[in-house]
Amino acid sequence: MAAVRHPVADSNEDSPFGTLTATEFYAKHNVAHSSEYITNSRGLKLFTQWWTPLPPTKVTACVAVVHGYTGESSWFVQLSSILFAKCGFAVCAIDHQGHGLSESLDGLMYHIPDLTPVVDDCIQFFTRFRETHAPKLPAFLYSESLGGAIALYVTLKQKGEWDGLILNGAMCGISAKFKPPWPLEHLLFVVAAVIPTWRVVPTRGSIPDVSFKEGWKRKLATASPRRVVMRPRAATALMMLRVCKELQERFEEVDVPLLIVHGGDDVVCDPECAKVLYARASSKDKTLKIYPGMWHQIVGEAEEDVNLVYGDVVEWLKSRTERGAKE
């Protein structure tokens, strides 16, 4: 396992940068940061950003980061991006429509009735970033929660174009402990067809409360000025259920080098589905790590556990980068 100290250790309950400014935080971790808005094919302005190591550390590969539902690239995910950058990777991320600093569909936050355009947004940005910042270098996808489903679709659309995929608490299946109760789950298609934007879908507990074990990290999760606590809209909830079903039917098509890390006590995204993906994936290089007692957001665990898991992730990235360089 690579020895790492995740930058979340320098955060506090109010800011991912703790008592520092963003500029001071980047300097402390020896990374450079840039950002820009892009316009997608649907005319939405999407926020993108990237982090690269400062000398003497050299860029050895690219890591494209995919955040999850209610997430954004500028909060917890940014801290993991900074970790990867200081370890020698050119790291990029995009805020999905209706998330973070990106424009939303019809002005609705967290509303994704169809995942396909979001997958296409990622492909568009990641391809351009790789060509500009890491040409001819190995390239990996790192994803969390719903971002895992998006990243899986990216690799299925771009066969042979990625050197590895990391799924952290991936949404391959929604836990029965978190799904809307019967009979709403089975009537959801009717609600979504009639009133797709209705925030009618109950879940069994708020996402932060069941995702982040450490109390101060739970507060930090809701401290983002861009985060809104709300129930999933009917069409978005239906999309999630459909995506899980479709991906489960395509697990055998997954042939990218694969690292799956998952909390054993995750009650949002079912760890059993992660095990099924691992068993059925056609990938010749695949690793499954289920961490007993950990929750959905592994970055929300105690510091030693966060460093353990992300040490495994960094070690996997570095070993596959070295392997790719030799080939």
VEXDREN-2710 file (C-alpha; in Angstrom, 1 decimal):
% VEXDREN-2710
k/r/px/py/pz
1/MET/0.0/0.0/0.0
2/ALA/1.3/3.5/-0.9
3/ALA/1.8/5.8/2.1
4/VAL/-0.6/8.7/1.6
5/ARG/-2.1/11.5/3.7
6/HIS/-5.4/12.5/2.2
7/PRO/-5.9/16.3/2.1
8/VAL/-9.2/16.0/3.9
9/ALA/-7.1/15.9/7.0
10/ASP/-6.5/19.6/6.5
11/SER/-10.2/20.5/6.1
12/ASN/-12.6/21.5/8.8
13/GLU/-16.4/21.5/9.1
14/ASP/-16.8/24.8/7.3
15/SER/-14.4/24.5/4.4
16/PRO/-12.5/21.9/2.4
17/PHE/-9.5/24.2/2.6
18/GLY/-9.7/24.5/6.4
19/THR/-8.3/27.8/7.6
20/LEU/-6.4/28.4/4.4
21/THR/-7.4/30.1/1.2
22/ALA/-7.8/27.9/-1.9
23/THR/-4.5/29.3/-3.3
24/GLU/-2.7/28.6/0.0
25/PHE/-4.1/25.1/0.1
26/TYR/-2.9/24.3/-3.5
27/ALA/0.5/25.6/-2.6
28/LYS/0.7/23.6/0.6
29/HIS/0.0/20.4/-1.5
30/ASN/2.3/21.4/-4.3
31/VAL/-0.3/21.5/-7.1
32/ALA/-1.4/24.0/-9.7
33/HIS/-5.1/24.6/-10.3
34/SER/-7.1/26.0/-13.3
35/SER/-10.7/26.1/-14.5
36/GLU/-12.9/27.1/-17.4
37/TYR/-16.5/26.9/-18.6
38/ILE/-17.3/24.8/-21.6
39/THR/-20.6/24.8/-23.6
40/ASN/-22.1/21.4/-24.3
41/SER/-24.2/20.3/-27.3
42/ARG/-27.4/21.3/-25.5
43/GLY/-26.1/24.9/-24.9
44/LEU/-25.5/24.4/-21.2
45/LYS/-22.4/26.1/-19.6
46/LEU/-20.6/23.4/-17.6
47/PHE/-17.8/24.1/-15.1
48/THR/-14.6/22.2/-15.5
49/GLN/-11.3/22.3/-13.6
50/TRP/-8.0/20.6/-13.3
51/TRP/-5.0/20.1/-11.0
52/THR/-1.4/19.3/-12.0
53/PRO/1.7/18.6/-9.8
54/LEU/4.2/21.4/-9.4
55/PRO/8.0/20.7/-10.0
56/PRO/9.9/18.6/-9.1
57/THR/7.0/16.1/-9.5
58/LYS/6.3/15.2/-13.1
59/VAL/3.1/14.2/-14.7
60/THR/3.0/10.5/-15.4
61/ALA/-0.6/9.9/-16.3
62/CYS/-4.1/11.4/-16.5
63/VAL/-6.9/10.8/-14.0
64/ALA/-10.4/12.0/-15.0
65/VAL/-12.7/12.3/-12.0
66/VAL/-16.5/11.7/-12.0
67/HIS/-18.6/12.9/-9.1
68/GLY/-21.9/11.5/-7.9
69/TYR/-25.5/12.7/-7.3
70/THR/-25.7/16.0/-5.3
71/GLY/-21.9/16.1/-5.5
72/GLU/-19.6/18.6/-7.3
73/SER/-16.0/18.8/-8.4
74/SER/-15.1/21.6/-5.9
75/TRP/-15.8/20.0/-2.5
76/PHE/-14.8/16.5/-1.2
77/VAL/-14.0/15.3/-4.7
78/GLN/-11.6/18.2/-5.1
79/LEU/-9.6/17.0/-2.1
80/SER/-9.2/13.5/-3.7
81/SER/-8.2/15.2/-7.0
82/ILE/-5.5/17.2/-5.2
83/LEU/-4.2/14.0/-3.7
84/PHE/-3.9/12.4/-7.1
85/ALA/-2.2/15.5/-8.6
86/LYS/0.4/15.7/-5.8
87/CYS/1.1/12.0/-6.6
88/GLY/2.0/12.8/-10.2
89/PHE/-1.2/12.8/-12.1
90/ALA/-2.8/15.4/-14.3
91/VAL/-6.4/15.4/-12.9
92/CYS/-9.5/16.8/-14.4
93/ALA/-13.2/17.0/-13.4
94/ILE/-16.5/18.4/-14.6
95/ASP/-19.6/19.5/-12.8
96/HIS/-22.6/17.6/-14.3
97/GLN/-25.6/19.6/-15.3
98/GLY/-27.4/21.0/-12.3
99/HIS/-24.5/20.4/-10.0
100/GLY/-21.8/22.7/-8.6
101/LEU/-21.1/25.6/-10.8
102/SER/-22.7/24.2/-14.0
103/GLU/-26.0/25.3/-15.5
104/SER/-29.0/23.1/-14.9
105/LEU/-31.6/21.7/-17.2
106/ASP/-34.7/23.9/-17.0
107/GLY/-33.2/25.6/-13.9
108/LEU/-33.6/22.5/-11.8
109/MET/-30.8/21.4/-9.4
110/TYR/-29.7/17.7/-9.4
111/HIS/-32.2/16.9/-12.2
112/ILE/-30.9/14.2/-14.6
113/PRO/-33.8/12.5/-16.3
114/ASP/-31.4/10.9/-18.9
115/LEU/-27.9/9.9/-18.1
116/THR/-26.7/9.7/-21.8
117/PRO/-26.1/13.4/-22.3
118/VAL/-24.1/13.5/-19.1
119/VAL/-21.9/10.7/-20.3
120/ASP/-21.4/12.5/-23.5
121/ASP/-20.4/15.7/-21.6
122/CYS/-17.7/13.7/-19.8
123/ILE/-16.4/12.2/-22.9
124/GLN/-16.2/15.6/-24.7
125/PHE/-14.3/17.3/-21.9
126/PHE/-12.1/14.4/-20.9
127/THR/-11.0/13.8/-24.5
128/ARG/-10.0/17.4/-25.0
129/PHE/-8.2/17.5/-21.6
130/ARG/-6.2/14.4/-22.4
131/GLU/-5.2/15.7/-25.8
132/THR/-4.0/19.0/-24.3
133/HIS/-2.5/18.1/-20.9
134/ALA/-1.5/14.4/-21.1
135/PRO/-1.1/13.3/-24.7
136/LYS/0.1/9.7/-25.2
137/LEU/0.1/9.2/-21.4
138/PRO/-1.9/6.4/-19.6
139/ALA/-5.4/7.6/-18.7
140/PHE/-7.7/6.5/-15.9
141/LEU/-11.2/7.2/-14.6
142/TYR/-11.9/7.7/-10.9
143/SER/-15.5/7.8/-9.9
144/GLU/-17.8/7.9/-6.9
145/SER/-21.4/6.8/-6.4
146/LEU/-23.6/7.8/-9.4
147/GLY/-20.3/8.8/-11.1
148/GLY/-19.4/5.1/-11.1
149/ALA/-22.4/4.4/-13.4
150/ILE/-21.4/7.3/-15.6
151/ALA/-17.8/6.1/-15.8
152/LEU/-18.9/2.6/-16.7
153/TYR/-20.9/4.0/-19.6
154/VAL/-17.8/6.1/-20.7
155/THR/-15.7/2.9/-20.9
156/LEU/-18.4/1.0/-22.6
157/LYS/-18.7/3.8/-25.2
158/GLN/-14.9/4.2/-25.5
159/LYS/-13.7/0.7/-25.7
160/GLY/-9.9/0.4/-25.4
161/GLU/-9.4/4.1/-24.7
162/TRP/-8.9/3.9/-21.0
163/ASP/-6.1/2.3/-19.1
164/GLY/-8.1/1.7/-15.9
165/LEU/-11.3/2.5/-14.0
166/ILE/-11.7/3.0/-10.3
167/LEU/-15.1/2.6/-8.8
168/ASN/-15.5/4.0/-5.3
169/GLY/-18.9/3.2/-3.8
170/ALA/-20.3/2.9/-7.3
171/MET/-24.0/2.9/-8.1
172/CYS/-24.2/-0.5/-9.7
173/GLY/-27.2/-1.2/-7.5
174/ILE/-29.2/0.9/-5.0
175/SER/-29.4/-0.7/-1.6
176/ALA/-32.8/-2.0/-0.6
177/LYS/-32.2/-0.1/2.7
178/PHE/-32.3/3.2/0.8
179/LYS/-34.7/2.7/-2.1
180/PRO/-38.2/4.3/-2.0
181/PRO/-40.6/2.1/-0.1
182/TRP/-43.0/-0.3/-1.8
183/PRO/-45.3/0.4/-3.7
184/LEU/-43.7/3.8/-4.8
185/GLU/-40.7/2.1/-6.4
186/HIS/-43.0/0.1/-8.6
187/LEU/-45.2/3.0/-9.5
188/LEU/-42.3/5.4/-10.1
189/PHE/-42.6/5.2/-13.9
190/VAL/-46.2/6.5/-13.7
191/VAL/-45.2/9.5/-11.5
192/ALA/-42.1/10.2/-13.7
193/ALA/-44.3/10.2/-16.8
194/VAL/-47.0/12.5/-15.3
195/ILE/-44.9/14.9/-13.1
196/PRO/-41.2/14.2/-13.9
197/THR/-39.8/17.1/-11.8
198/TRP/-41.9/16.4/-8.7
199/ARG/-39.7/16.0/-5.6
200/VAL/-41.9/13.2/-4.4
201/VAL/-39.5/10.3/-3.9
202/PRO/-38.7/9.5/-0.3
203/THR/-35.5/7.8/0.7
204/ARG/-34.8/6.0/3.9
205/GLY/-32.6/8.7/5.5
206/SER/-30.8/11.8/4.2
207/ILE/-27.8/11.1/2.0
208/PRO/-25.2/12.9/4.2
209/ASP/-26.5/11.2/7.4
210/VAL/-26.1/7.7/6.0
211/SER/-22.9/8.5/3.9
212/PHE/-20.4/10.3/6.2
213/LYS/-19.5/8.5/9.4
214/GLU/-17.5/11.4/10.9
215/GLY/-19.8/14.1/12.3
216/TRP/-17.6/17.0/11.2
217/LYS/-17.3/15.7/7.7
218/ARG/-21.1/15.4/7.6
219/LYS/-21.3/19.1/8.4
220/LEU/-18.7/19.9/5.8
221/ALA/-20.8/17.9/3.2
222/THR/-23.7/20.3/3.7
223/ALA/-21.6/23.4/4.1
224/SER/-21.2/23.9/0.3
225/PRO/-23.1/27.0/-0.8
226/ARG/-24.1/25.1/-3.9
227/ARG/-25.6/22.1/-2.1
228/VAL/-29.3/21.9/-1.6
229/VAL/-31.0/19.3/0.6
230/MET/-33.9/17.9/-1.3
231/ARG/-35.6/14.7/-2.3
232/PRO/-34.7/13.2/-5.7
233/ARG/-37.1/14.2/-8.5
234/ALA/-39.3/11.4/-9.9
235/ALA/-37.6/11.3/-13.3
236/THR/-34.1/11.4/-11.8
237/ALA/-35.0/8.6/-9.3
238/LEU/-36.4/6.5/-12.2
239/MET/-33.3/7.1/-14.2
240/MET/-31.1/5.7/-11.4
241/LEU/-33.2/2.5/-11.1
242/ARG/-33.2/2.0/-14.8
243/VAL/-29.4/2.6/-15.1
244/CYS/-28.7/0.1/-12.4
245/LYS/-30.8/-2.5/-14.2
246/GLU/-29.2/-1.8/-17.6
247/LEU/-25.7/-1.9/-16.2
248/GLN/-26.3/-5.1/-14.5
249/GLU/-27.3/-6.6/-17.8
250/ARG/-24.0/-5.4/-19.3
251/PHE/-21.5/-6.4/-16.6
252/GLU/-19.9/-9.0/-18.9
253/GLU/-19.1/-6.2/-21.4
254/VAL/-16.8/-4.5/-18.9
255/ASP/-13.3/-5.3/-19.9
256/VAL/-11.3/-2.3/-18.7
257/PRO/-8.7/-2.8/-15.9
258/LEU/-10.8/-2.4/-12.9
259/LEU/-10.4/-1.5/-9.2
260/ILE/-13.5/-1.6/-7.1
261/VAL/-13.4/-0.1/-3.5
262/HIS/-16.6/-0.2/-1.5
263/GLY/-17.6/0.3/2.1
264/GLY/-18.9/-2.9/3.6
265/ASP/-21.7/-1.1/5.5
266/ASP/-22.7/1.1/2.6
267/VAL/-26.5/1.5/2.8
268/VAL/-26.8/3.8/-0.3
269/CYS/-25.1/1.8/-3.1
270/ASP/-25.3/-1.9/-2.5
271/PRO/-21.8/-3.6/-2.0
272/GLU/-23.4/-6.9/-3.1
273/CYS/-23.8/-5.4/-6.6
274/ALA/-20.2/-4.4/-6.6
275/LYS/-19.3/-8.0/-5.9
276/VAL/-21.5/-9.2/-8.8
277/LEU/-19.8/-6.7/-11.1
278/TYR/-16.4/-8.0/-10.1
279/ALA/-17.4/-11.6/-10.6
280/ARG/-19.0/-11.0/-14.1
281/ALA/-16.7/-8.4/-15.6
282/SER/-14.5/-9.6/-18.4
283/SER/-11.6/-7.5/-17.3
284/LYS/-8.4/-9.6/-17.1
285/ASP/-7.0/-7.2/-14.5
286/LYS/-9.6/-6.7/-11.8
287/THR/-9.4/-6.1/-8.1
288/LEU/-12.2/-5.9/-5.5
289/LYS/-11.7/-4.4/-2.0
290/ILE/-14.6/-4.3/0.4
291/TYR/-13.7/-2.5/3.6
292/PRO/-15.7/-3.9/6.6
293/GLY/-17.6/-1.3/8.6
294/MET/-17.1/1.6/6.2
295/TRP/-19.9/3.7/4.8
296/HIS/-20.9/5.0/1.4
297/GLN/-18.5/8.0/1.4
298/ILE/-15.1/6.5/2.3
299/VAL/-13.6/10.0/2.6
300/GLY/-16.0/10.5/5.5
301/GLU/-14.4/7.8/7.6
302/ALA/-11.7/8.3/10.3
303/GLU/-8.4/9.6/9.0
304/GLU/-6.5/6.3/9.2
305/ASP/-9.2/4.5/7.3
306/VAL/-9.3/7.3/4.6
307/ASN/-5.5/7.0/4.2
308/LEU/-5.7/3.2/4.0
309/VAL/-8.2/3.2/1.2
310/TYR/-6.7/6.0/-0.8
311/GLY/-3.3/4.5/-0.3
312/ASP/-4.7/1.4/-2.1
313/VAL/-6.1/3.6/-4.8
314/VAL/-2.8/5.5/-5.4
315/GLU/-0.8/2.3/-5.4
316/TRP/-3.1/0.8/-8.0
317/LEU/-2.8/3.9/-10.2
318/LYS/1.0/4.0/-9.9
319/SER/1.4/0.3/-10.7
320/ARG/-0.8/0.5/-13.8
321/THR/0.9/3.7/-14.9
322/GLU/4.3/2.0/-14.6
323/ARG/3.0/-1.1/-16.5
324/GLY/1.6/1.1/-19.3
325/ALA/4.9/3.0/-19.6
326/LYS/6.8/-0.2/-20.0
327/GLU/4.4/-1.4/-22.7
END
